[in-house]
Structures are given as C-alpha cells and as structure tokens.
Amino acid sequence: MDTTKSHKSKNKQAETPENPFIKLIEDKDEISKAVKEGKPLSTLKGIRFVKPV
Amino acid sequence: MSNLYKLYPFKEGYRFTNATGDEYYAYFTSFELQTPYHTTIETVSFGFECKRTDLQAKQVYDESTKKTIIHLIEDYFRLNGDNALLYICLNSDEMARHRSVIFGKWFNEFGDGYERYKSDIKTEKLNFYSSVIVKESNPNKTKLVEAFNFTIDYWFPESQ
C-alpha cells in the first residue's frame, strides 16, 4: 500500500524545542559533506546515530 | 542473495564498495515522533550517501547496490518489526522528487507485507519528501502512522 499526503505551509510552530525534520535535514547535509570530503562520521557531533541492525 | 556487496559495519553505520569502486555509507539515526496525546515515540530514520570514485564518470545503474540497500532495510524490519523506518529525500539539488520516485520503486521490491506513507512538504524555505515505512503486521502501525502525520502537521501546518 502506498499513500501520499500533501503538506504546504508558510509558518512553523515553535512550542517544542526542535523540529525533528529540520534536524534530520541538517544531519543529512553534514553527513553528505563529511562523506564527500572523506571525513570519518565519528567526527560529527550532535548526530544520534543508532545501530538497530 | 549472492549478488549483494559485503557490508562493513562501523560505529556510525555500514560501508560497502560497489563494482565501479564507489563507496556507499548507510546509516540509521534516532528520530522522535510526536503524538496527539503529548507523548513521543522514538523511531529511526535511514539514509545513505555515495562517495564517487570518479566524479567525471557517468553514474550507471547498479542492481547490486540497490539490493544491498534493500537488504539492509529488510534486516532492520526483521529485527524491529514493531517499529517504523523514516526516510526523507532532500531537494537540495531539485532532485527530491526523482529520489522519492526511485525509493518508491525500491520499496515495491520489498515485497508484500510493507506499507509506506508519504508526505510532500513544501514551505517557503523547504521542499522535501518524507516517507514512513511499517510492516503490515506491526501491532503499533496505527500509532506510528498517526504520530508521523501528527508530527508533520504540527511542524508544517497546512495553510492553504
């Protein structure tokens, strides 16, 4: 099953400390940059890597 | 599954090198979903990056790369069948939709037993696609999908 929902907004609420999607986007950008520059991911602070596998 | 690449685990994720020498780094990070009941659910996001061995060479489709990534995701669900997996495609280079479509095709290769829920998120500053995947048999499926939609609605409320 595959469903799609469309969300369009202009403002964000700020009642909780951090938007997890923004954090994930920032984390992905940092990881992408590190990989391209050949830096170990262990040098990235503040990213909560997990090993569920 | 003999045509999978060998995965080399390291502290933050998994690395493999494909036939053309490109290095792939796959990883999972913690992701907190909010619920309408003022609680949170800890789930996991998945991502991968490619370090090209030759930036000038044309990137060619590689079946074993796809199968290796799918294998890793299936392994996740084999061990975490009661959780969800979140995946987002950034539009940093206007290719988010393309990546989302490709990931959708890969999702279809997971076979039966999985469900995917997607959101297209467009704000003044952001444009990305987000998906959450759950197993059909997941006893927490309803709660997880509800929390996924709630978290998106909370942070990106519909204004139109």
Backbone of each chain as ProteinMPNN parsed JSONL, in Angstrom:
{"seq_chain_A": "MDTTKSHKSKNKQAETPENPFIKLIEDKDEISKAVKEGKPLSTLKGIRFVKPV", "coords_chain_A": {"N_chain_A": [[0.848, -1.183, 0.0], [0.511, 2.235, -0.719], [0.515, 5.496, 0.126], [-0.117, 9.001, -0.302], [0.286, 12.199, 1.101], [-0.258, 15.648, 0.971], [1.507, 18.43, 2.144], [1.488, 21.816, 2.747], [2.966, 24.698, 3.882], [3.569, 27.874, 5.487], [4.461, 28.868, 7.827], [6.039, 27.914, 10.885], [5.354, 26.212, 13.963], [6.578, 26.95, 17.227], [6.668, 25.728, 19.712], [7.79, 23.454, 20.802], [11.152, 22.349, 21.404], [12.695, 21.696, 19.077], [12.457, 21.19, 15.629], [12.071, 18.059, 14.368], [12.345, 17.245, 11.727], [13.739, 19.302, 10.47], [16.083, 19.071, 11.893], [16.882, 16.517, 11.051], [17.304, 16.989, 8.332], [19.433, 18.801, 8.477], [21.311, 17.145, 9.692], [21.627, 15.197, 7.68], [22.737, 16.742, 5.669], [25.193, 17.394, 6.84], [26.335, 14.844, 7.084], [26.482, 14.066, 4.414], [28.284, 15.956, 3.439], [30.559, 15.326, 4.95], [31.098, 12.704, 4.063], [31.672, 13.142, 1.364], [33.94, 14.677, 1.625], [35.615, 12.882, 2.731], [35.798, 12.631, 5.482], [35.737, 11.029, 8.674], [32.669, 9.716, 9.979], [32.519, 9.73, 12.654], [33.497, 12.101, 13.515], [31.471, 13.84, 13.535], [29.49, 15.698, 15.581], [26.649, 15.61, 17.714], [24.872, 14.25, 16.166], [22.586, 11.693, 16.339], [23.428, 8.742, 15.886], [22.287, 5.409, 15.415], [22.332, 1.837, 15.924], [20.459, -0.305, 14.792], [20.557, -2.695, 13.462]], "CA_chain_A": [[0.0, 0.0, 0.0], [1.311, 3.423, -0.861], [-0.368, 6.651, 0.19], [0.576, 10.285, -0.315], [-0.438, 13.332, 1.653], [0.49, 16.847, 0.628], [1.523, 19.449, 3.185], [2.086, 23.077, 2.317], [2.824, 25.662, 4.952], [4.484, 29.005, 5.417], [4.963, 29.176, 9.161], [6.169, 26.767, 11.771], [5.121, 26.473, 15.368], [7.854, 26.886, 17.935], [6.386, 25.422, 21.107], [8.73, 22.447, 21.262], [12.476, 22.912, 21.169], [13.384, 21.457, 17.817], [11.725, 20.495, 14.572], [12.892, 16.883, 14.069], [12.607, 17.15, 10.285], [14.834, 20.24, 10.183], [17.297, 18.457, 12.464], [17.283, 15.411, 10.179], [17.846, 17.579, 7.095], [20.767, 19.337, 8.808], [22.191, 15.982, 9.906], [21.917, 14.573, 6.375], [23.674, 17.637, 4.973], [26.52, 17.234, 7.471], [26.845, 13.502, 6.742], [26.806, 14.103, 2.995], [29.513, 16.751, 3.284], [31.668, 14.557, 5.535], [31.416, 11.572, 3.168], [32.309, 13.666, 0.142], [35.277, 15.179, 1.976], [36.413, 11.78, 3.28], [35.947, 12.744, 6.938], [35.011, 9.972, 9.396], [31.4, 10.179, 10.549], [32.713, 9.866, 14.107], [33.866, 13.49, 13.823], [30.241, 14.642, 13.556], [28.913, 15.734, 16.919], [25.256, 16.019, 17.784], [24.009, 13.387, 15.364], [22.325, 10.496, 17.154], [23.465, 7.502, 15.126], [21.883, 4.21, 16.146], [22.684, 0.611, 15.207], [19.364, -1.253, 15.032], [20.755, -3.929, 12.691]], "C_chain_A": [[0.891, 1.243, 0.0], [0.377, 4.625, -0.84], [0.443, 7.929, 0.213], [-0.317, 11.366, 0.256], [0.378, 14.575, 1.348], [0.376, 17.881, 1.74], [2.171, 20.7, 2.628], [1.891, 24.076, 3.445], [3.83, 26.79, 4.774], [5.095, 29.302, 6.772], [5.107, 27.904, 9.969], [5.835, 27.171, 13.192], [6.444, 26.292, 16.098], [7.659, 26.534, 19.406], [7.286, 24.316, 21.653], [10.111, 22.853, 20.758], [13.018, 22.758, 19.753], [12.491, 20.711, 16.83], [12.559, 19.282, 14.135], [13.203, 16.725, 12.585], [13.749, 18.091, 9.881], [16.147, 19.647, 10.689], [17.801, 17.335, 11.552], [17.896, 15.935, 8.884], [19.262, 18.121, 7.344], [21.765, 18.194, 9.007], [22.597, 15.358, 8.571], [22.916, 15.427, 5.585], [25.091, 17.47, 5.508], [27.143, 15.901, 7.079], [27.296, 13.486, 5.287], [28.129, 14.825, 2.76], [30.719, 15.959, 3.787], [32.087, 13.413, 4.609], [32.161, 12.073, 1.94], [33.722, 14.162, 0.413], [36.166, 14.102, 2.579], [36.655, 11.871, 4.77], [35.183, 11.611, 7.615], [33.721, 10.526, 10.009], [31.508, 10.354, 12.066], [33.1, 11.298, 14.487], [32.626, 14.385, 13.921], [29.614, 14.574, 14.939], [27.451, 16.156, 16.826], [24.317, 15.223, 16.903], [23.837, 12.074, 16.108], [22.242, 9.254, 16.251], [23.009, 6.346, 16.001], [22.237, 2.996, 15.288], [21.589, -0.441, 15.468], [19.534, -2.574, 14.296], [22.052, -4.584, 13.128]], "O_chain_A": [[1.923, 1.266, 0.67], [-0.476, 4.751, -1.718], [1.574, 7.938, 0.699], [-1.506, 11.446, -0.053], [1.603, 14.544, 1.46], [-0.721, 18.172, 2.219], [3.28, 20.647, 2.096], [0.77, 24.278, 3.912], [4.799, 26.679, 4.023], [6.15, 29.931, 6.849], [4.379, 26.935, 9.757], [6.01, 28.326, 13.58], [7.323, 25.565, 15.635], [8.416, 27.001, 20.256], [7.516, 24.257, 22.861], [10.227, 23.612, 19.796], [13.744, 23.633, 19.283], [11.852, 19.718, 17.179], [13.646, 19.458, 13.586], [14.221, 16.132, 12.226], [14.605, 17.74, 9.069], [17.177, 19.708, 10.017], [19.002, 17.218, 11.31], [18.887, 15.393, 8.397], [20.166, 17.925, 6.532], [22.907, 18.263, 8.553], [23.764, 15.032, 8.358], [23.816, 14.907, 4.925], [26.057, 17.413, 4.748], [28.334, 15.831, 6.778], [28.36, 12.958, 4.965], [28.977, 14.372, 1.992], [31.765, 15.923, 3.139], [33.277, 13.181, 4.395], [33.164, 11.489, 1.53], [34.595, 14.081, -0.451], [37.325, 14.358, 2.904], [37.598, 11.27, 5.286], [34.087, 11.265, 7.175], [33.688, 11.658, 10.493], [30.691, 11.04, 12.681], [33.037, 11.663, 15.661], [32.716, 15.54, 14.338], [29.249, 13.495, 15.405], [27.071, 16.953, 15.969], [23.112, 15.475, 16.882], [24.816, 11.42, 16.467], [21.159, 8.785, 15.904], [23.31, 6.309, 17.194], [22.419, 3.114, 14.076], [21.779, -1.354, 16.271], [18.732, -3.488, 14.487], [22.417, -5.639, 12.608]]}, "seq_chain_B": "MSNLYKLYPFKEGYRFTNATGDEYYAYFTSFELQTPYHTTIETVSFGFECKRTDLQAKQVYDESTKKTIIHLIEDYFRLNGDNALLYICLNSDEMARHRSVIFGKWFNEFGDGYERYKSDIKTEKLNFYSSVIVKESNPNKTKLVEAFNFTIDYWFPESQ", "coords_chain_B": {"N_chain_B": [[21.086, -14.6, -2.412], [23.517, -13.822, -3.438], [24.519, -11.759, -4.899], [24.908, -9.515, -3.415], [26.709, -6.748, -2.054], [29.523, -6.888, 0.145], [28.981, -5.895, 3.425], [30.502, -3.571, 5.541], [30.489, -3.056, 8.807], [30.631, -0.117, 10.854], [31.131, 2.162, 13.615], [29.183, 4.194, 13.292], [27.586, 3.318, 11.225], [27.244, 1.557, 8.119], [29.356, 0.348, 5.585], [29.927, -0.076, 2.104], [31.505, -1.117, -0.932], [30.952, -0.653, -4.32], [30.827, -2.283, -7.597], [31.976, -0.487, -9.347], [33.675, 0.866, -7.803], [32.684, 2.903, -6.274], [31.984, 4.234, -3.071], [29.674, 3.43, -0.593], [27.835, 4.723, 2.139], [25.808, 3.769, 4.632], [23.324, 4.544, 7.045], [21.669, 4.776, 10.24], [19.61, 6.954, 12.107], [18.401, 8.324, 15.186], [14.987, 9.247, 15.618], [12.468, 11.347, 16.713], [9.089, 11.017, 17.055], [6.099, 12.923, 17.447], [3.089, 12.667, 19.351], [-0.54, 12.983, 19.254], [-1.215, 12.954, 21.854], [0.418, 14.202, 23.594], [2.775, 12.818, 23.966], [5.824, 11.106, 23.062], [7.282, 9.143, 20.421], [9.939, 7.06, 19.945], [11.615, 6.593, 17.043], [13.231, 5.519, 13.977], [15.403, 6.853, 11.514], [16.496, 6.384, 8.142], [19.344, 6.565, 6.033], [21.543, 7.115, 3.229], [24.734, 7.623, 1.683], [26.752, 8.349, -1.159], [30.089, 8.04, -2.093], [31.718, 9.01, -4.756], [34.025, 7.367, -6.868], [35.051, 8.336, -9.17], [34.392, 11.362, -10.172], [33.882, 12.418, -12.639], [33.018, 10.408, -14.251], [30.167, 8.85, -15.743], [27.379, 8.102, -13.766], [26.281, 4.881, -13.35], [23.464, 2.67, -13.422], [23.187, 0.288, -10.867], [22.414, -2.83, -10.03], [23.145, -4.452, -7.86], [23.903, -2.634, -5.918], [21.466, -1.452, -5.264], [20.153, -3.748, -4.284], [21.708, -4.331, -2.074], [21.246, -2.148, -0.393], [18.474, -2.463, -0.01], [18.51, -4.925, 1.258], [19.663, -4.236, 3.703], [17.673, -2.624, 4.788], [15.582, -4.459, 4.948], [16.681, -6.166, 6.806], [16.638, -4.489, 8.987], [13.861, -4.384, 9.484], [13.399, -7.049, 10.02], [14.494, -7.307, 12.496], [13.271, -5.306, 13.898], [10.446, -5.284, 13.834], [8.27, -4.143, 15.038], [8.574, -1.488, 14.908], [8.994, 1.64, 13.083], [10.306, 2.958, 9.973], [11.85, 5.812, 8.906], [12.225, 7.886, 6.062], [13.748, 10.46, 4.24], [13.775, 12.622, 1.372], [15.827, 15.03, 0.24], [15.544, 18.259, -1.29], [17.791, 19.546, -2.236], [19.132, 19.78, -4.603], [17.17, 20.029, -6.481], [16.289, 17.487, -7.033], [14.682, 15.968, -5.462], [12.137, 14.834, -5.938], [12.688, 12.995, -7.909], [14.434, 11.276, -6.508], [12.66, 10.4, -4.606], [10.84, 8.992, -6.169], [12.475, 6.949, -7.113], [13.111, 5.711, -4.7], [10.586, 4.845, -4.076], [10.212, 2.909, -6.043], [12.11, 1.086, -5.241], [10.999, 0.45, -2.799], [8.798, -1.002, -3.647], [10.024, -3.346, -4.278], [10.459, -4.54, -1.901], [8.632, -6.397, -1.478], [5.607, -8.141, -0.471], [3.813, -7.172, 2.482], [4.65, -4.803, 3.544], [4.009, -1.357, 4.289], [3.834, 1.94, 3.02], [3.842, 5.351, 3.861], [3.496, 8.58, 2.66], [4.645, 12.008, 2.537], [4.516, 15.152, 0.995], [6.364, 17.892, 1.504], [6.188, 21.286, 1.539], [7.471, 24.389, 2.047], [8.144, 27.896, 2.558], [10.884, 27.884, 2.657], [11.682, 25.267, 2.449], [11.639, 22.104, 0.738], [10.744, 18.984, 0.552], [10.543, 15.377, 0.459], [8.938, 13.015, 2.445], [8.872, 9.821, 3.917], [7.313, 7.163, 5.678], [7.865, 3.885, 6.638], [6.273, 0.884, 7.431], [5.749, -2.425, 8.737], [3.095, -4.453, 7.58], [2.08, -6.112, 9.472], [2.711, -4.959, 11.836], [2.101, -4.357, 15.196], [1.98, -1.846, 16.266], [1.396, -0.174, 14.235], [-0.762, 1.629, 13.58], [-0.522, 3.596, 15.563], [2.057, 4.559, 15.022], [1.886, 5.566, 12.397], [-0.063, 7.48, 12.748], [1.319, 9.184, 14.501], [3.432, 9.968, 12.848], [2.058, 11.457, 10.856], [0.925, 13.367, 12.542], [3.196, 14.677, 13.57], [4.254, 15.861, 11.296], [2.105, 17.531, 10.586], [2.095, 19.162, 12.816], [4.553, 20.565, 12.71], [4.552, 21.533, 10.155], [2.091, 23.017, 9.458], [-0.903, 22.933, 7.565], [-1.602, 25.554, 5.413], [-3.014, 26.343, 3.326]], "CA_chain_B": [[21.475, -13.208, -2.253], [24.96, -13.818, -3.64], [24.957, -10.553, -5.592], [24.994, -8.371, -2.508], [28.065, -6.352, -1.687], [29.84, -7.141, 1.547], [28.808, -4.718, 4.275], [31.487, -3.417, 6.611], [29.926, -2.185, 9.841], [31.483, 0.721, 11.69], [30.342, 2.633, 14.759], [28.041, 5.034, 12.911], [26.771, 2.76, 10.144], [27.705, 0.423, 7.31], [30.011, 0.801, 4.355], [30.246, -1.08, 1.092], [32.056, -0.579, -2.168], [30.311, -1.366, -5.427], [31.712, -2.804, -8.642], [32.709, 0.595, -10.011], [34.576, 1.471, -6.826], [32.014, 3.926, -5.474], [31.791, 3.822, -1.68], [28.377, 3.808, -0.022], [27.753, 4.773, 3.592], [24.406, 3.705, 5.056], [23.279, 4.821, 8.482], [20.376, 4.988, 10.899], [19.664, 7.93, 13.204], [17.208, 8.359, 16.027], [14.026, 10.273, 15.197], [11.379, 11.382, 17.691], [7.765, 11.415, 16.562], [5.187, 13.441, 18.462], [1.74, 12.114, 19.227], [-1.574, 13.952, 19.656], [-1.504, 12.749, 23.288], [1.528, 14.841, 24.311], [3.852, 11.869, 24.226], [6.682, 10.946, 21.892], [7.655, 7.777, 20.049], [11.294, 7.02, 19.391], [11.729, 5.731, 15.88], [14.549, 5.527, 13.347], [15.456, 7.265, 10.111], [17.534, 5.707, 7.374], [19.908, 7.358, 4.95], [22.814, 6.625, 2.684], [25.486, 8.565, 0.86], [27.704, 7.723, -2.074], [31.32, 8.772, -2.407], [32.092, 8.55, -6.089], [35.464, 7.199, -7.071], [35.413, 9.188, -10.306], [33.284, 12.311, -10.296], [33.649, 12.746, -14.051], [32.393, 9.262, -14.916], [28.714, 8.813, -15.669], [26.936, 7.132, -12.765], [25.431, 3.889, -14.007], [22.579, 1.908, -12.542], [23.837, -0.92, -10.369], [21.418, -3.666, -9.368], [23.631, -4.969, -6.576], [23.858, -1.533, -4.949], [20.063, -1.385, -4.823], [19.828, -4.933, -3.482], [22.419, -4.246, -0.798], [20.496, -1.184, 0.433], [17.203, -3.101, 0.355], [18.829, -5.975, 2.228], [19.892, -3.586, 4.99], [16.369, -2.18, 5.301], [14.837, -5.662, 5.339], [17.29, -6.618, 8.065], [16.102, -3.614, 10.042], [12.496, -4.794, 9.825], [13.446, -8.387, 10.6], [14.853, -7.162, 13.908], [12.498, -4.219, 14.512], [9.154, -5.361, 13.148], [7.239, -3.348, 15.711], [8.902, -0.068, 14.8], [8.85, 2.196, 11.734], [11.546, 3.491, 9.409], [11.57, 7.065, 8.229], [13.184, 8.218, 5.01], [13.41, 11.72, 3.572], [14.54, 12.992, 0.177], [16.016, 16.479, 0.224], [15.51, 18.861, -2.622], [18.9, 20.496, -2.29], [19.556, 19.959, -5.995], [15.95, 19.891, -7.291], [16.128, 16.094, -7.432], [13.979, 15.246, -4.406], [11.055, 14.027, -6.478], [13.331, 11.878, -8.607], [14.904, 10.334, -5.485], [11.477, 9.811, -3.976], [10.293, 8.011, -7.113], [13.381, 5.788, -7.1], [12.93, 4.998, -3.437], [9.293, 4.171, -4.197], [10.42, 1.691, -6.843], [12.822, 0.146, -4.367], [10.027, -0.009, -1.808], [7.969, -2.042, -4.269], [10.79, -4.589, -4.313], [10.495, -5.156, -0.581], [7.664, -7.482, -1.492], [4.387, -7.929, 0.305], [3.99, -7.109, 3.928], [5.096, -3.476, 3.981], [3.191, -0.212, 3.894], [4.581, 3.202, 3.026], [3.026, 6.555, 3.915], [4.367, 9.651, 2.168], [4.21, 13.398, 2.602], [5.28, 16.145, 0.246], [6.39, 19.054, 2.384], [6.66, 22.48, 0.832], [7.35, 25.638, 2.788], [8.86, 28.965, 1.851], [12.316, 27.602, 2.625], [11.975, 23.836, 2.334], [10.87, 21.282, -0.183], [11.285, 17.63, 0.647], [9.599, 14.271, 0.513], [9.166, 12.196, 3.624], [8.12, 8.559, 3.927], [7.494, 6.25, 6.801], [7.576, 2.501, 6.236], [5.96, -0.041, 8.535], [5.271, -3.733, 8.301], [1.631, -4.572, 7.699], [1.753, -6.877, 10.686], [3.203, -4.226, 13.006], [0.996, -4.065, 16.121], [1.991, -0.408, 16.576], [1.301, 0.519, 12.953], [-1.703, 2.749, 13.625], [0.069, 4.635, 16.416], [3.236, 5.126, 14.355], [1.463, 6.363, 11.241], [-0.733, 8.654, 13.315], [2.356, 10.086, 15.027], [4.149, 10.515, 11.682], [1.224, 12.514, 10.28], [0.765, 14.433, 13.531], [4.452, 15.431, 13.669], [4.335, 16.718, 10.101], [1.076, 18.576, 10.702], [2.492, 20.081, 13.887], [5.66, 21.429, 12.306], [4.276, 22.118, 8.836], [0.631, 23.063, 9.399], [-1.432, 23.331, 6.254], [-2.061, 26.943, 5.465], [-3.707, 26.684, 2.08]], "C_chain_B": [[22.97, -13.041, -2.493], [25.431, -12.53, -4.307], [24.881, -9.307, -4.717], [26.459, -8.024, -2.302], [28.282, -6.627, -0.205], [29.73, -5.834, 2.329], [29.866, -4.711, 5.365], [30.898, -2.487, 7.663], [30.994, -1.319, 10.496], [30.555, 1.39, 12.703], [29.074, 3.391, 14.338], [27.182, 4.425, 11.811], [27.425, 1.595, 9.438], [28.286, 0.972, 6.01], [30.113, -0.364, 3.387], [30.767, -0.373, -0.158], [31.465, -1.353, -3.33], [31.326, -1.687, -6.541], [32.517, -1.713, -9.34], [33.651, 1.323, -9.053], [33.949, 2.581, -6.004], [31.767, 3.376, -4.069], [30.436, 4.327, -1.186], [28.448, 3.731, 1.497], [26.267, 4.81, 3.956], [24.361, 3.87, 6.566], [21.832, 4.962, 8.948], [20.58, 6.062, 11.97], [18.33, 7.91, 13.944], [16.289, 9.496, 15.575], [12.828, 10.202, 16.145], [10.091, 11.892, 17.059], [6.946, 11.945, 17.723], [3.818, 12.808, 18.25], [0.72, 13.182, 19.625], [-1.843, 13.906, 21.157], [-0.36, 13.288, 24.155], [2.59, 13.845, 24.753], [4.722, 11.805, 22.961], [6.951, 9.466, 21.649], [9.023, 7.838, 19.401], [11.312, 6.068, 18.206], [13.085, 5.993, 15.204], [14.43, 6.042, 11.915], [16.624, 6.551, 9.439], [18.055, 6.649, 6.293], [21.156, 6.696, 4.395], [23.427, 7.682, 1.782], [26.467, 7.797, -0.004], [28.915, 8.63, -2.243], [31.845, 8.213, -3.714], [33.602, 8.427, -6.216], [35.957, 8.08, -8.222], [34.233, 10.124, -10.592], [32.943, 12.631, -11.75], [32.892, 11.63, -14.776], [30.873, 9.313, -14.744], [28.297, 7.738, -14.661], [25.958, 6.155, -13.414], [24.615, 3.126, -12.97], [23.256, 0.601, -12.129], [22.855, -1.709, -9.505], [21.877, -4.117, -7.976], [23.676, -3.877, -5.502], [22.447, -1.437, -4.383], [19.744, -2.554, -3.895], [20.509, -4.891, -2.114], [21.706, -3.281, 0.151], [19.178, -1.813, 0.902], [17.432, -4.177, 1.42], [19.001, -5.385, 3.635], [18.561, -3.152, 5.621], [15.53, -3.391, 5.735], [15.374, -6.242, 6.642], [16.764, -5.796, 9.232], [14.714, -4.101, 10.464], [12.44, -6.211, 10.403], [13.699, -8.299, 12.11], [13.986, -6.143, 14.648], [11.107, -4.145, 13.883], [8.062, -4.543, 13.79], [7.559, -1.857, 15.688], [8.698, 0.38, 13.344], [10.229, 2.631, 11.239], [11.196, 4.72, 8.581], [12.643, 7.354, 7.186], [12.786, 9.55, 4.396], [14.328, 11.956, 2.372], [14.623, 14.508, 0.14], [15.977, 17.008, -1.192], [16.631, 19.875, -2.795], [19.373, 20.746, -3.719], [18.388, 19.723, -6.964], [15.692, 18.447, -7.739], [15.321, 15.281, -6.405], [12.899, 14.33, -4.972], [11.616, 12.785, -7.176], [13.788, 10.82, -7.604], [13.723, 9.638, -4.832], [10.863, 8.73, -4.866], [11.16, 6.753, -7.108], [13.192, 4.989, -5.818], [11.597, 4.247, -3.439], [9.404, 2.871, -4.986], [11.139, 0.638, -6.01], [11.855, -0.438, -3.345], [9.167, -1.142, -2.384], [8.693, -3.382, -4.343], [10.931, -5.235, -2.949], [9.571, -6.373, -0.545], [6.458, -7.153, -0.632], [4.746, -7.756, 1.776], [4.487, -5.778, 4.445], [4.095, -2.422, 3.519], [4.048, 1.044, 3.971], [3.606, 4.369, 3.009], [3.941, 7.739, 3.602], [3.772, 11.021, 2.427], [5.118, 14.253, 1.737], [5.229, 17.422, 1.07], [6.999, 20.233, 1.641], [6.413, 23.692, 1.702], [8.074, 26.716, 1.985], [10.333, 28.622, 1.666], [12.652, 26.158, 2.308], [11.084, 23.157, 1.327], [11.477, 19.886, -0.105], [10.157, 16.608, 0.718], [9.954, 13.424, 1.723], [8.298, 10.952, 3.554], [8.337, 7.854, 5.244], [7.044, 4.867, 6.333], [7.309, 1.681, 7.495], [5.599, -1.394, 7.937], [3.759, -3.783, 8.495], [1.235, -5.212, 9.01], [2.167, -6.158, 11.973], [2.041, -3.897, 13.948], [0.897, -2.587, 16.483], [1.77, 0.46, 15.338], [0.419, 1.772, 13.027], [-1.118, 3.915, 14.417], [1.218, 5.344, 15.703], [2.84, 6.025, 13.195], [0.744, 7.627, 11.711], [0.296, 9.671, 13.813], [3.157, 10.724, 13.899], [3.352, 11.681, 11.092], [1.064, 13.694, 11.245], [2.011, 15.31, 13.586], [4.611, 16.362, 12.466], [3.326, 17.857, 10.203], [1.466, 19.623, 11.743], [3.531, 21.083, 13.392], [5.42, 22.112, 10.966], [2.758, 22.194, 8.648], [0.149, 23.54, 8.026], [-1.984, 24.739, 6.35], [-2.85, 27.318, 4.222], [-4.923, 25.799, 1.891]], "O_chain_B": [[23.621, -12.225, -1.84], [26.626, -12.233, -4.286], [24.798, -8.186, -5.22], [27.335, -8.887, -2.366], [27.344, -6.602, 0.592], [30.303, -4.812, 1.951], [30.097, -5.721, 6.03], [30.812, -1.278, 7.45], [32.133, -1.753, 10.669], [29.339, 1.206, 12.654], [28.022, 3.242, 14.96], [26.13, 4.979, 11.493], [28.073, 0.754, 10.061], [27.772, 1.925, 5.426], [30.354, -1.5, 3.793], [30.498, 0.805, -0.392], [31.475, -2.584, -3.323], [32.516, -1.394, -6.424], [33.602, -1.971, -9.862], [34.336, 2.27, -9.438], [34.603, 3.146, -5.128], [31.394, 2.215, -3.896], [30.101, 5.501, -1.344], [29.034, 2.81, 2.066], [25.561, 5.763, 3.627], [25.247, 3.399, 7.279], [20.919, 5.225, 8.166], [21.602, 6.074, 12.657], [17.291, 7.534, 13.401], [16.756, 10.571, 15.198], [12.249, 9.136, 16.353], [10.009, 13.029, 16.595], [7.079, 11.473, 18.853], [3.439, 12.462, 17.131], [1.077, 14.174, 20.262], [-2.606, 14.72, 21.678], [-0.195, 12.878, 25.304], [3.224, 14.019, 25.794], [4.382, 12.384, 21.929], [6.857, 8.646, 22.562], [9.239, 8.569, 18.434], [11.054, 4.874, 18.355], [13.97, 6.613, 15.793], [13.485, 5.712, 11.199], [17.601, 6.171, 10.084], [17.298, 7.429, 5.715], [21.746, 5.821, 5.029], [22.733, 8.516, 1.202], [26.949, 6.729, 0.375], [28.784, 9.827, -2.501], [32.349, 7.092, -3.773], [34.354, 9.275, -5.735], [37.11, 8.509, -8.249], [33.223, 9.725, -11.173], [31.831, 13.067, -12.047], [32.216, 11.869, -15.777], [30.369, 9.766, -13.716], [28.796, 6.613, -14.695], [24.932, 6.561, -13.96], [25.018, 2.963, -11.818], [23.828, -0.1, -12.964], [22.514, -1.3, -8.395], [21.084, -4.156, -7.035], [23.506, -4.162, -4.316], [22.259, -1.35, -3.169], [19.135, -2.367, -2.841], [19.953, -5.358, -1.12], [21.575, -3.555, 1.344], [18.816, -1.705, 2.074], [16.647, -4.316, 2.358], [18.545, -5.961, 4.622], [18.354, -3.296, 6.826], [14.854, -3.349, 6.762], [14.616, -6.743, 7.473], [16.483, -6.319, 10.31], [14.427, -4.218, 11.656], [11.543, -6.534, 11.181], [13.189, -9.104, 12.889], [13.968, -6.117, 15.879], [10.657, -3.081, 13.457], [7.036, -4.273, 13.165], [6.903, -1.06, 16.359], [8.282, -0.406, 12.493], [11.194, 2.664, 12.004], [10.359, 4.669, 7.679], [13.825, 7.094, 7.409], [11.618, 9.756, 4.065], [15.489, 11.548, 2.362], [13.604, 15.189, 0.024], [16.323, 16.32, -2.153], [16.451, 20.923, -3.417], [19.946, 21.795, -4.014], [18.578, 19.283, -8.098], [14.967, 18.212, -8.705], [15.285, 14.052, -6.473], [12.759, 13.186, -4.54], [11.085, 11.682, -7.045], [13.568, 9.626, -7.805], [13.773, 8.444, -4.54], [10.424, 7.687, -4.381], [10.646, 5.635, -7.1], [13.123, 3.76, -5.838], [11.488, 3.157, -2.879], [8.777, 1.867, -4.649], [10.815, -0.549, -6.068], [11.873, -1.634, -3.055], [8.852, -2.111, -1.693], [8.057, -4.43, -4.458], [11.456, -6.343, -2.833], [9.712, -7.256, 0.301], [6.311, -6.038, -0.133], [5.822, -8.139, 2.234], [4.724, -5.625, 5.643], [3.427, -2.579, 2.498], [4.877, 1.193, 4.868], [2.652, 4.375, 2.231], [5.012, 7.887, 4.191], [2.555, 11.178, 2.525], [6.339, 14.094, 1.749], [4.151, 17.968, 1.303], [8.141, 20.194, 1.182], [5.272, 23.987, 2.057], [8.551, 26.471, 0.877], [10.957, 29.002, 0.675], [13.785, 25.852, 1.938], [9.946, 23.561, 1.089], [12.567, 19.634, -0.62], [9.002, 16.928, 0.995], [11.125, 13.152, 1.987], [7.128, 11.02, 3.176], [9.407, 7.939, 5.847], [5.99, 4.709, 5.718], [8.031, 1.78, 8.487], [5.195, -1.489, 6.778], [3.221, -3.226, 9.452], [0.194, -4.898, 9.585], [1.993, -6.691, 13.07], [1.093, -3.226, 13.54], [-0.144, -2.126, 16.95], [1.936, 1.679, 15.388], [0.823, 2.847, 12.583], [-1.204, 5.07, 14.001], [1.343, 6.567, 15.768], [3.39, 7.114, 13.027], [0.921, 8.704, 11.142], [0.159, 10.871, 13.575], [3.522, 11.896, 13.985], [3.899, 12.758, 10.857], [1.064, 14.854, 10.835], [1.91, 16.536, 13.641], [5.046, 17.505, 12.605], [3.657, 19.012, 9.936], [1.201, 20.813, 11.573], [3.411, 22.287, 13.619], [6.016, 23.15, 10.678], [2.203, 21.517, 7.782], [0.735, 24.438, 7.42], [-2.742, 25.064, 7.265], [-3.3, 28.454, 4.075], [-5.637, 25.935, 0.897]]}, "name": "protein", "num_of_chains": 2, "seq": "MDTTKSHKSKNKQAETPENPFIKLIEDKDEISKAVKEGKPLSTLKGIRFVKPVMSNLYKLYPFKEGYRFTNATGDEYYAYFTSFELQTPYHTTIETVSFGFECKRTDLQAKQVYDESTKKTIIHLIEDYFRLNGDNALLYICLNSDEMARHRSVIFGKWFNEFGDGYERYKSDIKTEKLNFYSSVIVKESNPNKTKLVEAFNFTIDYWFPESQ"}
